[in-house]
Structure formats: C-alpha cells, structure tokens
Amino acid sequence: MGESRTRPQASPRLKRMRRRRAQAARGAAAEVARFLRTEQIGGLVLLGATALALIIANSPLAGAYQRLSAYAFGPESLHLHLTVAQWAQDGLLTVFFVVAGLELKRELVVGELRDLRQAALPIAGAIGGMIVPALLCFLVAFGAPGGAEAWAVPVATDIAFALAVLAICAKDLPPSLRVFLLSLAIVDDLGAILLIAIAFTAHVALLPLAGAAAVLVGYALLQQFRVRGWWLYLLLGLTAWALVHASGVHATIAGVAVGLLTRVKPDPGEHETPATELEHRLQPISAGICVPLFAFFAAGITINAGALTAIFTDRVSLGVLLGLVVGKTVGVLGGAAIAVRGRLATLPEALNWRDLFAVAVVTGCGFTVSLLIAELAFAPGDQQSRVKGAVLLASLIASLLAAALLRRQVRVRAR
C-alpha cells in the first residue's frame, strides 16, 4: 500500500489573510455597487460611454468598432443569432426596462402614483410631454423622406440622465421636485414602451407570444404564492424574453412585464420585498454595464462639420431636435398648467412654476430610449445617424440649459 498523502493545512495566519482579502473584495464590490446606484455616478458612466463611442467612431479605430458592432453570435435555431449591437439593444437594455418596470410598479402601488389626485400633475406633464414633441416633430418633418417615422423619437425622457442632471445641479431644491421628475419620467417611459410594442412591431408570431404570456403568468403566480428561489425567476425571465423576441414584439417588453409582475407590498415581518431586492441587485448592473454598453454601440456616429450641418438642414433630424428641446419643455409645462388650471391637480407648496420650467427643460434629455426608438424607426444608414446625432445634440442642449436654470433656482432660494 502506498503512503497516503494529505494536503498541508493552511496556517491560522494564512487563513486570516485570506478572510481579510475576501472581505476586502466583497467590500470593494459593494462600494462599487453603492456608487452605481447613485444617480450622479450612473449618469456620468452613461455620458462617458457615449463620449468613448463618439471618439472611437471618429478615429482610426472606426473600422474595428463597426466590425465589433456587426459581429454576430448566438443560436440560430432560437432566432437568437444576433449582432453585438443587437444583443446590447434587445438583451442588455432589457435589464434597464426591468428596473423601469419595478419603479413603475412601486410608484403605482405604494408610491406617488397610487393617489390619482397626487399623481395627476406628473401624469398630465408626461402626457403633454409626449403629445407636443410628437406633433412638433411631425409638423417639421412632414413630407420629408422618413418624416412619417420620426415623430416617436422625441417622445421619451431618459430617467437616468435627467435625474443625474437634477441630482448634480439641484441638491438644495425641494425633494418634491425629484419626485415630480421621477414620476413624470416613469409615466413617460410607459408611453414609450407602449409605442415600441405597438408602432414598431411589423408582425407577431402568436405561438411564441402565447408561450411568453404563459411563462409570465407562471412568474406572477409564483410571486403571489411567495415561492423563493432566484434561479427559478431568472429561468422564467430569460424564457419569457426569448419567447417575446421570437414573437416579433421588441424583447425589452418582457423586461417591463417582469418588473410589473414582481411583488412590491411587504408581508408582515418581511424585511425586503422581492421588488426591492431585485431592484437592489439589478440597478448597479443596469447603470454600470447594460445602459452604458447600449449607449456605446448606439452612439457611435460620425461627427464633423458636414454631419452637424446636416442635422439642421435635414427636416427629419431638425424635427427630432426641436421636439426634444422645445416640444418637451412646452408639453410638460403646458400639461401641468392645464391640470392645475382645470383643478385636476395642485402644485406642491414647496415648488413654483420656475422650478417646474427647469424640470420641463431637463425632460428633453431623450438619450437612451430615444436612441432605441431611432434604431427601431430607421434602417442603419445616413438618416439614422443624423437622427441619432439630433438626439445626442438635443440631450446635450437640454441638460446644459436645465443645469443653468436649476443652479439659478438654487441661488434664488438661497437669498
């Protein structure tokens, strides 16, 4: 018989060192996640990814960037042989829409939107902020090639970017201003989601769609019966996503559905609801990975004097620009004013119309969802690039104007 060999035992000192390293690694990861949950950091990461995409797309690396975007992988049998850019649009961005669905569900059930009287002001602002930009864009672009497709692009507000501008520039303004913007942006996103589902679905395969509905019903039942097990919900969510994608409906709708079907009301003695836990886990991933990667592959357009001039000479891209910068401001402020004048809503005591004007301007930051709609509305090419350029330029103009207005309001209130 051979002599048995045993692995040497680690010394107590070595064990302590390993534990400290593991604790330090977990602490660093938790700190990164905490930073990514803050609106300022999430907005800055998104802005950095966009800037990097623009730099690379206008450098000698542009060819490699395009080849990477067009590289396809995934199982063809499941209709998931997609390019990297499509995976970012249909896959990664779904995580963002799960978070948006969770926020919407929380606001509807336990938040500001549960009371119709209290929710009337942001809802009216959101409705005006969707109708006016769409009409303005349609009127400016009417008759131009692609004009019939452009109206939906300026409808959306980017929650992450708008809240980041507000958090950076208006920390000293009343908290109710953030509540108004968050509620408005959530309703705005719901409208954009419905647009994506209705206006950009060319054909629907009913069998996969029915399968997705059945899976989502199963998800909802498991939530109601308080079944635990994150892996089970992950499997159901991925299955629903794949089936929605195969049906022809945009796959991000599955993310919204998962968010809306997750339980937000706590049981007696429950420390954390499933919605809170899921949002806590997904928010850093969405803000730090998914949305920046989508922006990286969506925002890589050629920027030069000719391209910038084309935004103002092409009526379609000009309509998108005016829709976001002018239409959003007029629509949000007008919708809120009509609701207050019609006694459907009241202006919070801590706010005034100048505060709402500044917030109305910041809703012109279309960014993520507007870029998504631009990709859905236009085929890849010069027209899509011009529309994307208009979205980026409008978001920059709106954020700078809003920052100046918000800082002015801070100074006025400090006197």
C-alpha positions in Angstrom: 0.0 0.0 0.0 1.3 3.4 -0.9 1.7 6.1 1.7 -1.4 8.3 1.7 -0.8 12.0 1.0 -2.6 14.7 2.7 -2.7 18.4 1.6 -0.9 20.6 4.1 -3.2 22.6 6.3 -3.1 26.4 5.9 -1.7 28.2 8.9 -4.1 30.3 11.0 -2.3 33.4 9.9 -2.8 32.4 6.2 -6.5 31.7 6.8 -6.9 35.2 8.4 -5.2 36.8 5.5 -7.5 35.0 3.0 -10.5 36.0 5.0 -9.4 39.7 5.1 -8.8 39.6 1.3 -12.2 38.1 0.7 -13.8 40.6 2.9 -11.9 43.4 1.2 -13.0 42.1 -2.2 -16.7 41.9 -1.1 -16.4 45.4 0.4 -15.0 46.9 -2.7 -17.7 45.2 -4.9 -20.4 46.5 -2.5 -18.9 50.0 -2.6 -18.8 50.0 -6.4 -22.5 48.8 -6.5 -23.4 51.5 -4.0 -21.8 54.2 -6.2 -23.5 52.9 -9.3 -26.9 53.2 -7.5 -26.4 57.0 -7.1 -27.9 59.0 -9.9 -24.9 61.2 -10.4 -22.5 58.3 -11.0 -24.9 56.4 -13.3 -25.4 59.5 -15.4 -21.6 60.1 -15.6 -20.9 56.5 -16.6 -23.5 56.8 -19.3 -22.0 60.0 -20.5 -18.5 58.5 -20.5 -19.7 55.5 -22.6 -21.3 57.9 -25.1 -18.2 60.1 -25.3 -16.0 57.0 -25.8 -18.2 55.7 -28.6 -18.0 59.1 -30.4 -14.2 59.3 -30.0 -13.7 55.8 -31.4 -16.2 56.2 -34.2 -14.3 59.3 -35.4 -10.8 57.8 -35.0 -8.7 55.3 -36.9 -10.4 52.6 -34.8 -13.8 53.3 -36.5 -13.4 50.2 -38.7 -12.8 47.9 -35.8 -15.7 49.5 -33.9 -18.1 48.8 -36.8 -16.8 45.2 -37.2 -17.3 44.6 -33.5 -20.8 46.0 -33.6 -21.7 43.8 -36.6 -20.1 40.6 -35.2 -23.0 38.0 -34.8 -23.2 35.1 -32.4 -25.9 33.0 -30.7 -28.1 30.0 -31.5 -29.8 30.4 -34.9 -32.4 27.8 -34.0 -33.8 30.0 -31.3 -33.8 33.1 -33.5 -31.0 34.5 -31.3 -28.1 34.8 -33.8 -27.7 38.5 -33.2 -25.0 41.1 -33.7 -23.2 42.5 -30.7 -25.2 45.8 -31.2 -28.5 43.8 -31.3 -27.6 41.9 -28.1 -27.0 45.3 -26.5 -30.3 46.7 -27.8 -32.5 43.6 -27.3 -30.7 41.9 -24.4 -28.8 44.3 -22.2 -31.3 47.1 -22.4 -34.0 44.6 -21.2 -32.3 44.9 -17.7 -32.9 48.6 -17.8 -36.6 48.0 -18.6 -36.9 45.5 -15.8 -35.7 48.3 -13.4 -38.1 50.8 -15.1 -40.9 48.3 -14.6 -40.0 47.8 -11.0 -40.0 51.6 -10.4 -43.3 52.0 -12.2 -44.9 49.2 -10.1 -43.6 50.7 -6.9 -44.9 54.1 -7.8 -48.4 52.7 -8.8 -48.8 50.6 -5.7 -47.0 52.3 -2.8 -45.6 55.5 -4.3 -46.7 58.8 -5.7 -48.8 57.4 -8.5 -51.1 55.4 -6.2 -53.1 58.5 -5.4 -54.7 59.8 -8.6 -55.1 63.4 -7.2 -51.4 63.4 -6.2 -50.3 61.7 -9.4 -52.3 64.0 -11.7 -49.6 66.7 -12.0 -46.7 64.4 -13.3 -49.2 62.3 -15.4 -50.5 65.5 -17.1 -47.0 66.7 -17.6 -45.9 63.4 -19.1 -48.9 63.2 -21.4 -48.2 66.8 -22.6 -44.5 65.9 -22.9 -45.3 63.0 -25.3 -48.0 64.7 -27.4 -46.4 68.1 -28.1 -42.9 66.7 -29.1 -44.5 64.1 -31.4 -46.7 66.8 -33.1 -43.9 69.3 -33.4 -41.6 66.7 -34.9 -44.3 65.5 -37.3 -45.1 69.0 -38.5 -41.4 70.0 -39.0 -40.6 66.7 -40.8 -43.9 66.4 -42.7 -43.3 65.5 -46.4 -39.6 64.8 -46.0 -38.2 61.3 -46.6 -38.5 59.5 -43.3 -40.7 62.2 -41.8 -43.5 59.7 -41.0 -41.2 57.6 -38.9 -39.5 60.3 -36.8 -42.4 61.5 -34.7 -41.9 58.8 -32.0 -38.2 59.6 -31.4 -38.6 62.8 -29.2 -41.4 61.3 -27.1 -39.1 59.7 -24.5 -37.2 61.0 -21.5 -34.1 59.2 -20.2 -34.7 58.6 -16.5 -31.1 58.1 -15.6 -29.7 61.1 -17.4 -32.4 63.5 -16.3 -32.2 62.5 -12.7 -28.4 62.8 -12.8 -28.7 66.4 -14.0 -31.2 67.1 -11.3 -29.0 65.4 -8.6 -25.9 67.3 -9.6 -27.4 70.7 -10.1 -30.3 70.9 -7.7 -29.4 69.1 -4.5 -30.7 72.1 -2.5 -34.1 72.3 -4.2 -37.1 70.7 -2.5 -37.3 66.8 -2.7 -40.7 67.1 -4.2 -39.1 68.3 -7.4 -37.2 65.0 -7.8 -40.5 63.1 -7.0 -42.2 65.1 -9.8 -39.5 64.3 -12.3 -39.2 60.6 -11.4 -43.0 60.1 -11.6 -43.2 62.0 -14.9 -40.3 60.0 -16.4 -41.8 56.7 -15.3 -45.1 57.6 -17.0 -43.2 58.9 -20.0 -41.3 55.6 -20.2 -44.5 53.6 -20.0 -45.8 55.6 -23.0 -42.5 54.9 -24.9 -42.8 51.2 -24.1 -46.3 51.1 -25.5 -45.1 52.9 -28.6 -42.3 50.3 -29.0 -44.8 47.5 -28.6 -47.5 48.9 -31.0 -45.7 51.1 -33.6 -42.6 49.0 -34.1 -43.9 45.5 -34.3 -44.2 44.6 -38.0 -45.6 41.1 -37.5 -46.5 39.0 -34.5 -45.9 35.2 -34.2 -48.8 34.2 -31.9 -47.5 30.9 -30.6 -44.3 32.3 -29.1 -46.2 35.3 -27.7 -48.8 32.9 -26.1 -45.9 31.0 -24.6 -44.4 34.2 -23.2 -47.7 35.1 -21.7 -48.0 31.7 -20.1 -44.5 32.0 -18.6 -45.2 35.4 -17.3 -48.5 34.1 -15.7 -46.4 31.4 -14.0 -44.0 34.1 -12.8 -46.9 36.1 -11.3 -48.4 33.1 -9.6 -45.0 32.2 -8.0 -44.8 35.7 -6.7 -48.3 35.5 -5.2 -47.6 32.2 -3.6 -44.4 33.6 -2.1 -42.2 31.0 -3.7 -38.5 31.7 -3.1 -35.5 30.8 -5.4 -33.8 33.5 -7.5 -32.7 30.9 -10.1 -36.3 29.9 -10.8 -37.3 33.5 -11.5 -34.2 34.0 -13.6 -35.0 31.0 -15.7 -38.6 32.2 -16.2 -37.4 35.7 -17.1 -34.9 34.5 -19.7 -37.5 32.1 -21.2 -40.1 35.0 -21.4 -37.5 37.2 -23.0 -36.6 34.6 -25.6 -40.2 33.9 -26.5 -41.1 37.6 -26.8 -38.1 38.1 -29.0 -39.2 35.2 -31.2 -42.7 36.6 -31.4 -41.6 39.8 -33.2 -42.5 42.1 -30.3 -39.5 44.0 -29.1 -37.8 41.9 -26.4 -37.5 44.7 -23.9 -41.3 44.4 -23.3 -40.5 41.2 -21.4 -38.4 43.2 -19.0 -41.2 45.7 -18.3 -43.6 42.8 -17.7 -41.2 41.1 -15.3 -40.9 44.4 -13.3 -44.6 45.0 -13.2 -45.4 41.4 -12.1 -42.9 41.5 -9.2 -44.4 41.9 -5.7 -43.8 45.3 -4.1 -46.0 45.2 -1.0 -44.2 43.7 2.0 -45.7 40.9 4.1 -45.9 41.3 7.9 -42.4 40.9 9.2 -40.8 40.9 5.8 -37.5 42.7 5.7 -37.3 43.3 2.0 -39.9 42.7 -0.8 -38.9 40.8 -4.0 -39.2 44.1 -5.9 -36.8 45.9 -3.6 -34.3 43.0 -3.6 -34.4 42.7 -7.4 -34.0 46.4 -7.9 -31.2 46.5 -5.4 -29.4 43.8 -7.4 -30.1 45.0 -10.9 -29.7 48.8 -10.6 -25.9 48.7 -10.4 -25.8 46.2 -13.3 -28.1 48.4 -15.4 -26.4 51.7 -14.6 -22.8 50.3 -14.7 -22.9 47.8 -17.6 -26.2 47.4 -19.6 -27.1 51.0 -20.3 -23.5 52.2 -20.9 -22.8 49.3 -23.3 -26.1 50.0 -25.2 -25.1 53.7 -25.5 -21.6 52.7 -26.6 -22.9 50.7 -29.5 -25.8 53.1 -30.3 -24.0 56.4 -30.1 -21.0 55.7 -32.4 -21.8 58.1 -35.2 -19.5 60.2 -37.4 -19.2 63.8 -36.1 -17.8 66.5 -38.4 -18.9 69.9 -39.7 -20.9 68.3 -42.5 -22.7 65.9 -40.1 -23.6 68.7 -37.7 -24.8 70.9 -40.6 -26.9 68.0 -41.8 -28.8 67.9 -38.5 -30.1 71.4 -39.1 -30.7 71.1 -42.9 -32.4 67.7 -42.7 -36.0 68.4 -41.6 -36.4 64.9 -40.0 -33.4 65.3 -37.7 -34.3 69.0 -37.1 -37.8 67.9 -36.1 -36.3 65.4 -33.6 -34.0 68.2 -32.2 -36.9 70.7 -31.8 -39.2 68.0 -30.5 -36.8 67.2 -27.6 -35.6 70.7 -26.7 -38.7 72.8 -27.4 -41.6 70.3 -27.6 -40.7 68.6 -24.3 -40.5 71.8 -22.4 -43.7 73.2 -23.8 -45.6 69.9 -23.5 -44.6 69.1 -19.9 -45.2 72.7 -18.6 -48.4 73.0 -20.6 -49.8 69.7 -19.5 -49.0 70.6 -15.8 -50.6 74.0 -16.2 -53.8 72.6 -17.8 -54.1 70.1 -14.9 -53.7 72.8 -12.3 -55.9 75.3 -14.1 -58.6 72.6 -14.5 -58.3 71.7 -10.8 -57.3 68.2 -11.6 -54.1 68.7 -9.7 -52.4 71.1 -7.3 -48.9 72.5 -7.4 -46.9 71.2 -4.4 -46.5 74.0 -1.8 -42.7 73.8 -1.9 -42.5 74.3 -5.7 -43.2 77.1 -8.0 -43.6 77.4 -11.8 -39.9 78.3 -12.3 -38.9 75.0 -10.7 -41.2 73.1 -13.0 -39.9 75.0 -16.0 -36.4 73.9 -15.2 -37.5 70.3 -14.9 -39.5 70.6 -18.1 -36.3 71.6 -19.9 -34.4 68.6 -18.5 -37.0 66.2 -19.8 -35.5 67.0 -23.3 -32.7 64.5 -22.4 -34.1 61.7 -24.6 -30.9 59.8 -24.8 -31.2 56.0 -24.1 -34.9 55.4 -25.1 -34.8 58.0 -27.9 -31.7 56.3 -29.3 -33.5 52.9 -29.1 -36.6 54.3 -30.9 -34.3 55.9 -33.6 -32.7 52.4 -34.2 -36.2 50.8 -34.5 -37.7 53.6 -36.7 -34.8 53.9 -39.2 -32.7 51.4 -41.0 -28.9 51.7 -40.5 -27.5 54.5 -42.7 -27.1 58.2 -43.0 -30.7 59.0 -41.9 -30.4 57.0 -38.8 -27.0 58.6 -38.0 -28.5 62.1 -38.4 -31.4 61.3 -36.2 -29.1 59.9 -33.5 -27.0 62.9 -33.8 -30.0 65.1 -33.2 -30.9 63.1 -30.1 -27.4 63.4 -28.7 -27.2 67.2 -29.5 -30.7 67.8 -28.1 -29.8 65.9 -24.9 -26.7 68.0 -24.5 -28.5 71.3 -25.1 -31.4 70.3 -22.7 -29.0 69.2 -20.0 -26.9 72.4 -20.2 -30.0 74.7 -20.3 -31.6 72.8 -17.4 -28.4 72.9 -15.4 -28.2 76.6 -15.7 -31.9 77.1 -14.8 -31.6 74.7 -11.8 -28.5 76.5 -10.5 -30.3 79.8 -10.8 -33.2 78.5 -8.8 -30.8 77.3 -6.1 -29.2 80.8 -5.9 -32.6 82.5 -5.8 -33.9 80.3 -3.0 -30.6 80.8 -1.0 -31.2 84.6 -0.9 
